[in-house]
Amino acid sequence: MKEVTVQELKALIDSKADFQLIDVREQHEFDDVNLNGVFIPMGDVMENAAQISKDKQVVIHCRSGKRSAAVIAALETQLGYTNLYNLKGGILAYIEEIGL
């Protein structure tokens, strides 16, 4: 599985790169703190897969990286995605290393 570090994600954001950020946490987690990504809870990803681009880099994140890894595995095996990257350490690592 491909991954990006929080520093790489920050560079993508800062450079205004053409990529998509998907947050697969639960509503209350997203409401507490978020990185302004597209909110699609893990349980709703498969029925909302049409919202996830196949044409550009897509970074998927959760709290620590475990749920997003499971989502990526499902999208790759079931729907043939090849452009997905897991945020290593999730939003916890982003907050710790980059801040909000």
C-alpha positions in Angstrom: 0.0 0.0 0.0 1.3 3.4 -0.9 1.6 6.0 1.8 2.4 9.6 2.3 3.9 11.2 5.3 2.3 14.1 7.1 5.1 16.3 5.7 4.3 15.2 2.2 0.6 15.9 2.7 1.5 19.4 4.1 3.6 20.0 1.0 0.7 19.0 -1.3 -1.7 21.3 0.6 0.8 24.2 0.6 1.6 23.9 -3.1 -2.2 23.7 -3.9 -1.5 20.4 -5.8 -4.4 18.8 -7.7 -5.1 16.0 -5.3 -8.1 14.8 -3.3 -8.1 14.3 0.5 -10.7 11.9 1.9 -11.5 11.7 5.7 -13.0 8.3 6.6 -13.5 9.0 10.4 -16.8 9.3 12.1 -18.9 12.5 12.2 -18.0 13.4 15.8 -14.2 13.0 15.0 -14.6 15.1 11.8 -16.5 17.8 13.8 -13.8 17.9 16.5 -10.9 18.5 14.0 -10.4 18.0 10.3 -8.1 18.9 7.5 -10.8 20.1 5.1 -11.0 16.9 3.2 -14.1 15.3 1.7 -15.9 13.6 4.6 -17.0 10.0 3.8 -17.3 7.8 6.9 -15.7 4.4 6.6 -19.0 2.6 6.6 -20.3 4.7 3.7 -17.2 4.6 1.4 -18.2 1.8 -0.9 -21.6 3.3 -1.8 -20.0 6.7 -2.2 -17.0 5.6 -4.2 -18.1 7.7 -7.2 -17.0 10.7 -5.1 -13.4 9.4 -5.0 -11.3 10.4 -8.0 -9.6 7.7 -10.1 -7.8 10.4 -12.2 -5.6 12.1 -9.6 -3.7 11.3 -6.4 -6.1 10.6 -3.5 -4.9 10.7 0.1 -7.2 8.9 2.5 -6.9 9.4 6.2 -8.4 8.5 9.5 -7.3 8.9 13.1 -4.2 6.7 13.1 -4.0 5.1 9.6 -5.7 1.8 10.3 -9.2 2.5 9.1 -7.9 4.4 6.0 -5.7 1.4 5.2 -8.7 -0.9 5.3 -10.7 1.4 3.1 -7.8 1.6 0.6 -7.5 -2.2 0.5 -11.2 -2.5 -0.2 -11.2 0.1 -2.9 -8.2 -1.4 -4.6 -9.4 -5.0 -4.6 -13.1 -4.4 -5.2 -13.1 -1.4 -7.5 -9.6 -1.4 -9.0 -8.3 1.9 -7.7 -4.6 2.4 -8.2 -4.1 6.1 -7.1 -4.8 5.9 -3.4 -2.3 6.8 -0.6 -2.7 6.2 3.1 -1.7 9.1 5.4 0.9 7.4 7.6 0.0 7.9 11.3 -3.3 9.6 10.4 -4.6 12.9 11.7 -2.9 12.2 15.1 0.5 12.3 13.4 -0.5 15.4 11.4 -1.5 17.2 14.6 1.7 16.1 16.4 4.2 16.9 13.7 2.5 19.7 11.8 -0.1 21.1 14.0 -3.5 22.7 13.1 
